Amino acid sequence: MLTNKKIVEDMNKKCDFPDDGSYYNSYFANECDLNELGQYFGKVSDTLFNKKKEIYQRGEYRYNLTKKQHGEFDFEIFLNIEKNNKLIDNLSIFKEKILESAAFSQYYYIDKNFKNVWLLNNVGSDETQRIEKWRHYKIDDSGHFKLLESISCKNRDRQGVVKCHNN
């Protein structure tokens, strides 16, 4: 789902309803893929860890996850690439920050060969929810993340339209 950049336009159209829980049993909520992502990553965040967790190895490169807690309702998870126990590169792949007025999330997908990472940032409030950013990174042969493509979006206008552009 996150690998297709068309998701940005689709979600910004289908998810124009409050993110306050009042719509979760409605037709609109069933059409919005953000709800499915939120439920899945809610389970992921429930099984978080406080230590480095190795998830993949390719040759001399080890891929692990680490968590950084910024506040009670504010944390992120990093994908780290190490070689010979030295950090080569890292990328924040999951974020969750909950404020009184809005909730900010970043979701990720890593392909099975650990060659590509896709990130999707969204914000939800009592009024609406929308995609803020979509990015596609490639992991090169030297263990570095290279940004291939990025789409950024602005707030909804008075007609409820979110304007997005490639960076």
KAFEN-V606714 format. One record per residue. N is the residue number from 0. RES is the residue in three letters. PHI is phi as a letter, one per 20 degrees, with the letter a starting at -180 (* if undefined). NEAR is the number of other ideal C-beta (glycine too) atoms within 10 Angstrom. Layout:
n | res | phi | near
N | RES | PHI | NEAR
N | RES | PHI | NEAR
This chain:
n | res | phi | near
0 | MET | * | 14
1 | LEU | f | 18
2 | THR | f | 10
3 | ASN | e | 10
4 | LYS | f | 17
5 | LYS | f | 8
6 | ILE | g | 19
7 | VAL | f | 21
8 | GLU | f | 15
9 | ASP | f | 15
10 | MET | f | 24
11 | ASN | f | 23
12 | LYS | e | 14
13 | LYS | e | 17
14 | CYS | d | 23
15 | ASP | e | 17
16 | PHE | b | 18
17 | PRO | g | 14
18 | ASP | e | 24
19 | ASP | d | 12
20 | GLY | n | 9
21 | SER | f | 11
22 | TYR | d | 17
23 | TYR | f | 15
24 | ASN | d | 9
25 | SER | e | 11
26 | TYR | g | 7
27 | PHE | f | 15
28 | ALA | f | 18
29 | ASN | f | 13
30 | GLU | e | 14
31 | CYS | e | 22
32 | ASP | f | 16
33 | LEU | f | 22
34 | ASN | f | 19
35 | GLU | f | 12
36 | LEU | f | 19
37 | GLY | f | 19
38 | GLN | f | 10
39 | TYR | f | 11
40 | PHE | f | 17
41 | GLY | f | 11
42 | LYS | f | 8
43 | VAL | f | 13
44 | SER | f | 13
45 | ASP | f | 7
46 | THR | d | 6
47 | LEU | f | 13
48 | PHE | c | 10
49 | ASN | d | 8
50 | LYS | d | 8
51 | LYS | f | 13
52 | LYS | c | 13
53 | GLU | f | 11
54 | ILE | c | 12
55 | TYR | a | 15
56 | GLN | b | 12
57 | ARG | c | 14
58 | GLY | m | 8
59 | GLU | e | 10
60 | TYR | e | 17
61 | ARG | d | 19
62 | TYR | d | 18
63 | ASN | b | 18
64 | LEU | d | 19
65 | THR | c | 15
66 | LYS | d | 16
67 | LYS | c | 11
68 | GLN | e | 11
69 | HIS | e | 10
70 | GLY | a | 8
71 | GLU | g | 7
72 | PHE | d | 11
73 | ASP | b | 14
74 | PHE | b | 16
75 | GLU | b | 16
76 | ILE | d | 22
77 | PHE | d | 16
78 | LEU | e | 23
79 | ASN | d | 18
80 | ILE | d | 21
81 | GLU | c | 19
82 | LYS | c | 14
83 | ASN | l | 8
84 | ASN | m | 6
85 | LYS | d | 6
86 | LEU | f | 12
87 | ILE | e | 17
88 | ASP | a | 16
89 | ASN | b | 15
90 | LEU | b | 19
91 | SER | f | 13
92 | ILE | d | 20
93 | PHE | c | 20
94 | LYS | c | 18
95 | GLU | b | 19
96 | LYS | c | 16
97 | ILE | d | 14
98 | LEU | d | 11
99 | GLU | f | 7
100 | SER | e | 9
101 | ALA | a | 15
102 | ALA | c | 17
103 | PHE | d | 16
104 | SER | c | 22
105 | GLN | c | 20
106 | TYR | d | 21
107 | TYR | b | 20
108 | TYR | b | 15
109 | ILE | d | 19
110 | ASP | f | 12
111 | LYS | f | 7
112 | ASN | e | 9
113 | PHE | l | 16
114 | LYS | d | 13
115 | ASN | c | 15
116 | VAL | c | 21
117 | TRP | d | 22
118 | LEU | c | 21
119 | LEU | c | 24
120 | ASN | d | 17
121 | ASN | c | 24
122 | VAL | c | 20
123 | GLY | c | 21
124 | SER | c | 16
125 | ASP | f | 12
126 | GLU | d | 13
127 | THR | a | 18
128 | GLN | b | 26
129 | ARG | b | 24
130 | ILE | e | 22
131 | GLU | e | 20
132 | LYS | b | 17
133 | TRP | c | 25
134 | ARG | c | 22
135 | HIS | c | 18
136 | TYR | d | 22
137 | LYS | d | 14
138 | ILE | e | 24
139 | ASP | e | 11
140 | ASP | f | 9
141 | SER | e | 11
142 | GLY | n | 19
143 | HIS | d | 13
144 | PHE | e | 18
145 | LYS | c | 11
146 | LEU | f | 13
147 | LEU | e | 12
148 | GLU | b | 13
149 | SER | b | 15
150 | ILE | c | 19
151 | SER | d | 16
152 | CYS | c | 21
153 | LYS | d | 12
154 | ASN | g | 10
155 | ARG | f | 16
156 | ASP | e | 9
157 | ARG | f | 5
158 | GLN | e | 5
159 | GLY | n | 11
160 | VAL | e | 12
161 | VAL | d | 20
162 | LYS | e | 11
163 | CYS | c | 18
164 | HIS | b | 9
165 | ASN | f | 9
166 | ASN | e | 9
